[in-house]
Amino acid sequence: MTNQEERKMRQFQKIVDECQMGEVEGQPVDLSSANVVLQVYKALNESNKEKFLKEEPTAMCKIAWRVILRAKA
């Protein structure tokens, strides 16, 4: 994981820790989306984590929501 990728995940974690909307790489992210991104990231295997981290924050949120909603269906 590169420094930029680590910083991105720390920004998602900060949003969850502070329980409020924040920004990840300058893009607004709400609390629910940040939480879903962290849950999905933790469940991925190493090769998929690398691919996931290369996405933009908005794409990460969309992917994570898709995964969560399919899992509940």
Secondary structure, 3 states (H helix, E strand, C coil): CCHHHHHHHHHHHHHHHHCCCEEECCEEECHHHHHHHHHHHHHCCHHHHHHHHCCCHHHHHHHHHHHHHHHHC
